[in-house]
Amino acid sequence: IMYTFGLIQFGLILLCTITISSLNCSYLPLQQRKVIENSLQLLDKMGKKFPQQCLREKMSFRFPEQVLKRRQKETVKVAIEEILQHIFYIFSKNLTLAAWDGAALEQFQNGLCQQIEQLEACIIKKQTQYFWSKEVNRLKVKKYFQKIDYFLKEKQHNLCSWEISRAEMRRCLQLIDKVIRKL
């Protein structure tokens, strides 16, 4: 009898956990919008106005917007998660010449981690179903971020290269925000 009771308790806990995790996933777009809004504010807070001397170095990285224009919500969520991982990677290395507010940068990185974890928790179950549009989109996103990474390396991670990258990440997050509002 105690064994059966323990099994029932375990089943109820499991059921509650599944319900809670699916409940969180249903609120994911709202949570993501808030975190992205906060991330955009932190990007602004990290640095000052865009330096005038960097205008002549401005570069077009051409964000692959088509990766966010899919009919299936899950595919878009997977794309967003991938993009956020790349942003986190970019903003996690060689930041010595960036001259940004360290606390704002750390909050920005933590916010990205939080978003990635939330998306992973909601997507992981379905990821095999929506295999990221035959890897083509994943490659487009990777190529886009490789251009930014290469640009930073080419400019030896100088102040202007970081400011240009920060402006590009702002644009990238704004595009994601626009897509999330439609989910």
N, C-alpha and C positions, 0 to 999 in steps of 0.2 A: 504494500500500500504506500509506504514512504517513497519507494522507487518511482511509482506512478505519479505521485504528487510532485516529486522533483522533476520528472520529465515534463509534466504539465507546466510547471513554473518556468522551466527552460524554454519551452515552446512559446509561452506568453512573452518572455523577455525578448526572444528572437523576433516574434511578431511585432512588438513595440519598436524594436530597433529598425526593422524593415520599414515600418510605418513612418517613423521619425525621419529616416534617411530619405524616403520618397517625398515626405512632406517638405524637407529642406530643398530638395531638387525642384519641387513645384514653385518654390519661391526664389529659385536661382536667378532668373532675369532681374528681379527687383534687387536682390543682394548684389549682383554684379554691377548694376547701374550705380548703386551707392558707392561701391568700392572704386569703380572707374572714375566717378566724379571726384572722389577723394584723391585718387592717383593723379588726376589732372591738376588739382589744386597743389598737390605736393611737388609735381614737376615745376609748376610756376614758382613755388616757394624755394625749391632747391637752388635756383640760380636767379640772377637779376634779369633785367631786360636783355634781349638779344644784342650782343656787342656789334656795333656798327662796322668795326674792322673785319668782321666775319662774313659780311654780306657778299663780298666778292668771291668767297670760297663756297658759297651755297651750292648744293648738289641735289639733283633729283634722283631719288632711289626707286621711284615708281612702285608703290605698294600694290601687290596683286589683288585688287579689290574683288575680283571674281571669286576668290576663295570664300568670301563672306556672303556671296549671293547664291546660296544653295536653297533648294526647296525644303530639304529636310532639316529640322531644327537640330537634330543630333550632329549632323555633319558640320553645321555652323559652330556648335559648341566645341567640337573637336578642333576645328580650325582656330577658334579663339584661344583655346587652351594651349595649342601649339605656339601661337603668336606670343602669348604672355610668357611662355617658357623662354622664348628667344629674347624678349625684352629683358627678362630677369638676367639672362646670361650676359647680354650687352652691358647692363648696369651693375655687373658684379666683378668687373675686372679693370685694372689700369686706370683707376679714377683719380690718381694723384694730381693730375694737371687740370681737373675739372673745376676746382675751386667752388664747390657747391656746399650748401648747408648740410652738414653731416647728419643731423637729426632728421631732416626732411628726407634725405636720401635713404636712410635706414627705414623710415616709415614707409617710403615708396616701395622698397624691396620687400618689406614685410607684407604690405598690401598685395603685391604681386604673388607672393607665396600663398597667401590666404586664398586668393582667387583661383590659383592653379589647383590647390588642394580641393576646393569646393567643386570645381569643374571635373577633376579626376574622379571624385567620389560619385558624382552624378552620371558620368559618361562611362566609366569602366565596365559597367554591366552590359552596355549596348555597343561598345566600341567595335567588337567583332562584326556586328550586324552592319554597321555603316563604315566599312573599311576606308574611311578618309578619301572617298572618290578616287579609288585606284592609285593612291600615292601621288598623283599628279599635283594636287593642291599642296601636299606636304612639301614637295620639291620646289614649288613656286615660292612658298613662304621661306623655306630654307635659303633659296637663292637671294631673295630680298634681304634677309638678315646677314647673309655672307657679304653682300655689297657694303652694308653699313660697317660690318666688322673690318673688312678690307680697307675701307675709307679711314676708319679710326687708326688702323695700323700704319697705313700709308702716311698719315699726318702725325704719326708718333703720339697719338692720343693727346694732342695739344688742346688748348682751351677752345679754339674755334671748332675743331672736329667734334668735341663733346657738345658744344652748344648747338651745332647743326644736327647732331644725333638726337639731342634732347627735343629739339623742335620737331624732328621727324617722328619721334615716339609719341609726342603730343598729338600729332595728326593721326597716327596709327590708333591711339586710344580713342580719339574722337570718332573714327570710323567704326570701331568696335561698339562704342556707346550707341551710335546711330542704329546699328544692326540689332543690338540687344533690346532697344526700345520697341523693335518690330516683332521680337520673339513672343 
